[in-house]
Amino acid sequence: MSVWTGVVVASTLPFTSDLSVDYDTYQDHLRFLAEHGVDGVVPNGSLGEYQTLTADERARVVEAAVEAAPEGFSVVPGVGAYGARESLHWAEQARDAGAHAVLALPPNAYRANHDEVVDHYCTIAQAGLPIVAYNNPFDTNVDLTPELLARLAEIPEVVAVKEFSGDIRRITAIQRLAPRLDVLAGADDVVFEATLLGAVGWTGGFSNAMPEIAGRLYRYGLEGDLENGRALLKLVQPAFRWDTEHVFVQAIKLAQEVAGRWGGPSRAPRHPLDEATRAQVVADVELALTASA
C-alpha cells in the first residue's frame, strides 16, 4: 500500500473548554485510530478546523501527529491555503516535521482557471513530498475535473486525488483520463460505491468515531462483497450523509461523543448544533453503531 491509500482519517481536532488546542488528547486519538485498524491520518484538513488555527498551532498539530504515529501509520497533512506560496510553506513544514505526503486543495477563495491550478500544484511540488490533490468544488469554487486531473498527473509529485464531488461517475473518468493517479473516496456516503468502482483509499470523517465499522465497509467495497456491504451501508449511510452537510465538523465531533470518545466544541465561526439537528445526528449515529454489535 502507498502512504495515501487505505483508510486515512481526516482527523478532528480536540479543543479544551477555553478552545485551546488539546494536543495530548489529539495524540491519544491518533493512537486510538491506529489501534482500531486505521492506516493513517490527515491533520489540518477541513475537519481539523485549520482555518481557525494560528500558524504556531497549525505547525504543532502536524508535529504532534508525527510524534504520535506508530510505525506504518501515515501522516498526510492538509496544506490548503489562499495561494501557492502559503501552500508550499505548509508542505515544506510537513516535510521537515516528518510527514509522508500532503493533501492539497486548489487555491482557496479564488476561482482559478486550469493554467493557474496547474501552476499552483507545480509550486507545491517543490517541497518534494507526494501530493494528493483534493477536489472539493463546493468550498473552493474550483472543480478538478478528470480533464484537469489529466494535466495534474503530468506533475510527478501528484500521485492521487481525493474525489469529493459526489459524482460517482468521476471514478471511471479519472481512471480513463488520468490512469496514473490513485482515486480516493472523499465523501463518506459514497465510499462503498467508490471502492466498488476502483477507489483504492478513503480519506473520510466518520472513521474518527467508528473506525472499525468504517474499515469493514471499505473492505467490503474493495472485495466486491455486495451482500454484506449493502447491509452495512443501510445502517451507516444516514450518519455518513452528515459528512457532506455544512455542519459536518460539529456532527462528526458529536458522533465521537456518542461513540464514547472525546469530541468537544468547535471554534468560531461554527456554532453548536441546534437541538433538532443534534437529536437527528445522535439518532443516525446510534443506528450506525448497531453495526458493531
C-alpha positions as a printed Julia matrix, in Angstrom:
293×3 Matrix{Float64}:
   0.0    0.0     0.0
   1.04   3.59   -0.63
   1.02   6.0     2.29
  -2.07   7.76    0.89
  -4.19   4.62    0.33
  -6.31   2.58    2.73
  -8.46   4.22    5.4
  -6.81   7.57    6.12
  -8.83   9.63    8.59
  -9.36  13.35    8.13
  -8.96  13.91   11.85
 -10.97  16.22   14.02
  -9.04  18.43   16.43
  -9.95  18.48   20.12
 -10.14  21.78   21.98
 -10.27  22.39   25.72
 -13.13  24.3    27.35
 -11.34  27.59   26.61
 -10.86  26.5    22.96
  -7.13  25.93   23.24
  -5.8   23.02   21.18
  -5.61  19.86   23.3
  -2.52  18.24   21.8
  -2.41  15.38   24.31
  -5.98  14.32   23.54
  -5.23  14.66   19.84
  -2.3   12.29   20.12
  -4.41   9.86   22.14
  -6.99   9.98   19.36
  -4.41   9.11   16.72
  -3.19   6.17   18.76
  -6.8    5.01   19.18
  -7.31   5.15   15.42
  -4.12   3.2    14.75
  -5.13   0.54   17.28
  -8.5    0.13   15.55
  -7.28  -0.55   12.06
  -6.85   2.89   10.5
  -3.95   3.29    8.07
  -3.2    6.98    8.51
  -4.4   10.45    9.33
  -4.82  13.87    7.71
  -4.14  16.64   10.23
  -5.12  20.2     9.31
  -7.87  19.24    6.9
 -11.27  20.92    6.99
 -12.32  18.61    9.82
  -9.24  19.77   11.71
 -10.54  23.38   11.51
  -7.21  24.55   10.11
  -8.7   27.88    9.03
  -9.16  28.82   12.7
  -5.64  27.92   13.84
  -2.7   30.23   14.34
   0.44  29.44   12.37
   2.1   28.07   15.5
  -0.89  25.85   16.27
  -1.08  24.56   12.74
   2.59  23.61   12.74
   2.37  22.0    16.16
  -0.62  19.85   15.09
   1.49  18.29   12.33
   4.42  17.75   14.7
   2.1   16.16   17.27
   0.67  13.82   14.64
   4.12  12.68   13.53
   5.18  12.17   17.15
   2.13  10.02   17.92
   2.1    7.99   14.71
   3.2    4.37   15.22
   5.32   2.62   12.63
   3.44   2.15    9.36
   0.85   4.82   10.19
   0.74   7.57    7.55
   0.61  11.29    8.28
  -0.68  13.32    5.31
  -1.22  16.93    6.42
  -3.59  19.26    4.64
  -1.82  22.25    3.11
  -4.85  24.2     1.94
  -4.26  27.95    1.72
  -5.21  31.05   -0.21
  -2.28  30.79   -2.59
   0.53  28.57   -3.76
   3.27  30.25   -1.72
   1.41  29.61    1.52
   0.55  26.05    0.5
   4.22  25.46   -0.33
   5.19  26.78    3.11
   2.93  24.24    4.78
   4.14  21.45    2.52
   7.73  22.26    3.48
   6.74  22.36    7.14
   5.08  18.95    6.77
   8.2   17.58    5.08
  10.51  18.91    7.77
   8.25  17.51   10.51
   8.49  14.02    9.01
   5.12  13.71    7.25
   4.76  11.21    4.42
   2.68  13.16    1.87
   0.33  16.15    1.74
  -3.31  16.73    0.85
  -3.6   19.86   -1.29
  -6.66  21.84   -2.33
  -6.54  24.11   -5.35
  -6.37  27.83   -4.48
  -8.92  28.84   -1.83
 -11.25  31.83   -2.26
 -10.27  32.35   -5.89
 -11.86  30.7    -8.9
  -8.61  29.77  -10.6
  -8.53  28.69  -14.22
  -6.85  25.5   -15.36
  -3.44  27.03  -16.02
  -3.48  28.67  -12.59
  -4.43  25.4   -10.92
  -1.59  23.57  -12.66
   0.88  26.27  -11.57
  -0.47  26.01   -8.01
   0.33  22.31   -7.81
   3.69  22.74   -9.54
   4.63  25.18   -6.78
   3.56  22.8    -4.0
   5.56  20.04   -5.69
   8.75  21.96   -4.93
   8.54  20.6    -1.36
   9.27  17.15   -2.77
   6.51  15.23   -0.98
   3.83  13.16   -2.73
   0.71  15.24   -3.29
  -2.89  14.07   -3.02
  -4.97  16.62   -4.92
  -8.26  17.38   -3.19
 -11.29  18.03   -5.37
 -13.83  19.95   -3.29
 -15.62  22.23   -5.74
 -18.18  23.27   -3.11
 -15.66  25.01   -0.85
 -13.12  26.2    -3.43
 -15.26  27.01   -6.49
 -12.63  25.1    -8.47
 -13.56  21.72   -9.93
 -10.68  19.33  -10.51
 -12.38  17.67  -13.46
 -10.99  14.47  -14.95
  -9.64  16.54  -17.83
  -7.82  18.89  -15.45
  -6.55  15.96  -13.39
  -5.04  14.54  -16.58
  -2.87  17.67  -16.7
  -2.03  17.48  -12.99
  -1.0   13.86  -13.46
   1.91  15.13  -15.55
   3.41  16.55  -12.32
   5.41  13.63  -10.87
   4.63  14.54   -7.25
   0.85  14.46   -7.8
   0.01  10.84   -7.05
  -3.68  10.71   -6.19
  -6.93  12.62   -5.9
  -9.39  12.78   -3.06
 -12.66  12.95   -5.02
 -15.38  14.8    -3.09
 -17.72  15.94   -5.85
 -20.22  13.19   -5.01
 -20.46  12.29   -8.69
 -19.63   8.6    -8.71
 -19.15   8.74  -12.49
 -15.93  10.64  -11.88
 -14.15   7.47  -10.73
 -14.07   5.77  -14.13
 -13.5    9.06  -15.96
 -10.38   9.73  -13.87
  -9.19   6.16  -14.37
  -9.55   6.65  -18.11
  -8.05  10.13  -18.48
  -5.5   10.12  -15.64
  -4.73   6.43  -15.07
  -1.53   7.17  -13.15
  -3.48   8.74  -10.27
  -4.92   6.74   -7.41
  -8.54   7.68   -6.77
  -9.52   8.08   -3.12
 -13.1    8.25   -1.9
 -13.69  11.64   -0.33
 -17.37  11.72    0.63
 -18.31   9.22    3.33
 -21.77   8.43    1.98
 -20.45   7.12   -1.36
 -17.39   5.22   -0.14
 -18.91   1.78   -0.8
 -19.82   2.66   -4.38
 -16.45   4.35   -4.93
 -14.47   1.31   -3.8
 -16.6   -0.97   -5.95
 -15.55   1.17   -8.91
 -11.88   1.04   -8.04
 -11.11   3.7    -5.43
  -8.08   2.43   -3.52
  -8.34   4.67   -0.48
 -10.75   6.64    1.66
  -9.98   9.97    3.26
 -13.05  10.16    5.46
 -14.58  11.75    8.52
 -16.86   9.34   10.35
 -13.95   6.94   10.71
 -12.99   9.28   13.59
 -15.95   7.91   15.55
 -16.31   4.36   14.25
 -13.01   3.25   12.7
 -13.7   -0.48   12.79
 -17.14  -0.14   11.19
 -15.72   2.2     8.57
 -12.92  -0.23    7.85
 -15.39  -3.06    7.28
 -17.41  -1.05    4.79
 -14.23  -0.07    2.94
 -13.09  -3.69    2.73
 -16.5   -4.89    1.55
 -16.22  -2.48   -1.36
 -12.67  -3.49   -2.21
 -13.66  -7.16   -2.12
 -16.88  -6.66   -4.09
 -18.91  -8.1    -1.21
 -22.3   -6.73   -2.22
 -24.4   -8.62    0.31
 -22.5   -7.55    3.41
 -21.71  -4.13    2.0
 -25.33  -3.29    1.27
 -26.45  -4.5     4.68
 -23.85  -2.36    6.45
 -24.5    0.64    4.2
 -28.16   0.69    5.24
 -27.08   1.16    8.84
 -24.34   3.75    8.36
 -25.47   5.87    5.43
 -27.84   8.13    7.41
 -24.91   9.1     9.65
 -22.36   9.27    6.85
 -24.52  11.74    4.9
 -23.71  14.35    7.55
 -20.16  14.38    6.13
 -21.46  16.43    3.21
 -23.53  18.91    5.27
 -22.23  22.34    6.29
 -22.29  21.25    9.97
 -20.11  18.21    9.24
 -17.43  19.2    11.77
 -19.87  19.53   14.65
 -21.73  16.39   13.54
 -18.62  14.22   13.43
 -17.37  15.54   16.77
 -20.79  14.69   18.21
 -20.55  11.22   16.66
 -17.29  10.72   18.55
 -19.07  11.56   21.79
 -21.95   9.19   21.02
 -19.34   6.5    20.42
 -17.83   7.16   23.84
 -14.86   9.25   22.73
 -13.93  12.94   23.09
 -15.44  15.25   20.52
 -15.84  18.6    22.17
 -16.52  22.08   20.85
 -15.53  23.78   17.63
 -14.07  27.22   17.19
 -15.99  30.13   15.7
 -17.5   30.73   13.25
 -19.03  27.31   13.91
 -21.81  27.27   16.5
 -23.06  24.28   18.49
 -25.75  22.26   16.74
 -29.34  23.27   17.38
 -31.43  20.81   19.37
 -33.27  19.27   16.41
 -30.09  18.75   14.38
 -28.26  17.38   17.38
 -31.05  14.88   18.06
 -31.04  13.68   14.45
 -27.26  13.25   14.39
 -27.42  11.25   17.62
 -30.17   9.0    16.23
 -28.29   8.44   12.98
 -25.02   7.66   14.74
 -26.69   5.32   17.2
 -28.14   3.4    14.25
 -24.69   3.17   12.66
 -23.14   1.93   15.89
 -25.55  -1.01   15.99
 -23.33  -2.43   13.25
 -20.65  -3.07   15.88
 -22.89  -5.49   17.75
